[in-house]
Amino acid sequence: MDWQPLLLTFKLASITSLILLVVALPLAYWLAFGRFKARGIVEAIIGMPLVLPPSVIGFYLLLAFSPSYWFGAWIEKMIGLRLVFSFPGLVIASIIYSLPFMVYPLRAGMQSLPKSLQEASYTLGKGKFETFYKILLPNCKPAILTAFVLTFAHTVGEFGVVLMIGGNIPGVTKVASVAIYNEVEALNYDLANQYALVLFIITFIILLIVYSINNRLLRVRQTA
């Protein structure tokens, strides 16, 4: 078995999850506590990957990233980077596709906290940023951990989007899901099973660890 697709998959999932964590934290805070008229529109846009087929999102991203269209042409002209059939293109597509898996658990975690935490912080003269950084985030550890792992696992399982954007270039865009598809198409079921089994075992272990940690944190919070 060639381990390169698996290593590339976990590299993509790690980069995507780390970037999304930075992006989604302020976005989740804004959605949790902000008051604005376009809230429904913003939530609908963020949630689109949950309901749209990956091939639809992948198709439109393929058009947007293509040098034949203005965005792809502008990126290539400004920084010399072609997004289609490249690893950076996979990262950007994965960020867009996995955004709700990071944002929604974070928002739910923030909304579940008692309002008295923020009110007490404001009473003590703390600003919004300091309250967010020193009060809300430390109390949202289970939500942060869950959001990160769900995003990681979801990125590992991507197929339609990564195939549309990245194609099947060994060492560049050939991730594990694409490798499994290739082996099944070639009737190499034994090799496809090896790839699938490795992904199954690793993702199961990650989820098991995360939920065990979250349950332990919940018990500690309930007994505190």
DADA-V287189 format. One line per field, one symbol per residue. ss: DSSP state (a for helix, b for strand, c for the rest). psi: psi as a letter, one per 40 degrees, with the letter a starting at -180 (. if undefined). burial: I if it has 24 or more other C-alpha atoms within 12 Angstrom, else O. A space follows every 10 residues. Layout:
ss: ???
psi: ???
burial: ???
//
This chain:
ss: cccaaaaaaa aaaaaaaaaa aaaaaaaaaa aaacccccaa aaaaaaaaaa accaaaaaaa aaaaacccca aaaaaaaaac ccccccaaaa aaaaaaaaaa aaaaaaaaaa acccaaaaaa aaaccccaaa aaaaaaaaaa aaaaaaaaaa aaaaaaccca aaaaaacccc cccccaaaaa aaaaacccaa aaaaaaaaaa aaaaaaaaaa aaaaaaaaaa aaac
psi: hheddddddd dddddddddd dddddddddd ddeihidedd ddddddeded dihddddddd ddddeheeid ddddddddef hhdhfidddd dddddddedd eddddddddd deihdddddd dddeeiiddd dddeddddef dddddddddd ddddddeidd ddddddbghh edegiddddd dddddefgdd dddddddddd dddddddddd dddddddddd dde.
burial: OOOOIIIIII IIIIIIIIII IOOIIIIIII IIOOOOOOOO OOIOOIOOIO OOOIOOIIOI IIOIIIOOOO OIOOOOOOOO OIIIIIIIII IIIIIIIIII IIIIIIIIII IOIOOOIIOO OOOOOOOIOO IIOOIIIOII IIIIIIIIII IIIIIIIIII IIIIIIIIII OIIIIIIIII IIOOOOOOOO OIOOIIOIIO OOIOOOIOOI OOOOOOOOOO OOOO
//
